[in-house]
């Protein structure tokens, strides 16, 4: 259904309800990226031993991140590869 078709078939009340629902429980690509980031950071943290911990945002493609040092990149690759 196109946006024009949707707007022709939905009441302003129903549209407002969907907007409120999105504010309570967002859906779409941003939410999916967060869910994937949570899983990836959990796996990385479980396998990284003591030291650096990872946040979900470290694995999300469109969040602002600080520049990684070569040592940080090496540590992340070692964690992913199962090294220590």
C-alpha positions in Angstrom: 0.0 0.0 0.0 1.3 3.4 -0.9 1.4 6.3 1.6 -1.4 8.0 -0.4 -3.5 4.9 -0.2 -2.8 4.5 3.5 -3.8 8.1 4.3 -7.0 7.7 2.3 -7.9 4.6 4.4 -6.8 5.4 7.9 -8.4 7.8 10.3 -6.5 10.5 12.1 -7.3 8.8 15.4 -5.8 5.5 14.2 -2.7 7.3 12.8 -2.2 9.0 16.2 -2.5 5.7 18.0 0.2 4.2 15.8 2.4 7.2 16.4 1.9 6.7 20.2 2.6 3.0 19.9 5.8 3.7 18.1 6.9 6.0 20.9 6.3 3.2 23.4 7.7 0.3 21.4 9.7 1.4 18.4 10.0 -0.9 15.4 12.0 -0.9 12.1 15.6 -0.9 11.2 16.9 1.1 14.2 15.3 -1.3 16.6 16.6 -4.3 14.7 20.2 -2.8 14.7 19.9 -2.4 18.5 18.7 -6.0 19.0 21.6 -7.3 16.8 24.0 -5.0 18.7 22.9 -6.4 22.1 23.4 -10.0 20.9 26.8 -9.2 19.4 28.1 -7.3 22.4 26.9 -10.1 24.7 28.9 -12.7 22.7 31.9 -10.4 22.5 31.9 -9.7 26.2 31.4 -13.4 27.0 34.5 -14.2 25.0 36.8 -11.3 25.8 37.9 -12.3 29.2 38.8 -9.5 31.6 39.5 -6.1 30.3 37.6 -4.2 27.6 33.9 -4.5 27.4 31.7 -3.8 24.4 28.4 -1.9 24.2 25.7 -2.6 21.7 26.5 0.6 19.9 30.0 -0.8 19.1 28.2 -3.1 16.7 25.6 -0.8 15.3 26.4 0.6 11.8 24.8 4.1 12.2 25.8 5.3 15.7 28.5 7.8 16.3 31.6 6.1 17.6 35.0 7.3 18.6 37.9 6.4 16.4 39.4 3.0 17.2 43.1 2.6 17.8 45.0 -0.2 16.0 45.2 -2.1 19.3 41.5 -1.8 19.8 40.9 -3.2 16.3 43.3 -6.1 16.9 41.6 -6.9 20.2 38.2 -6.9 18.6 39.4 -9.2 15.8 41.0 -11.5 18.3 37.8 -11.7 20.3 35.7 -12.4 17.1 38.2 -15.1 16.0 38.2 -16.7 19.5 41.7 -15.6 20.5 42.7 -14.1 23.8 
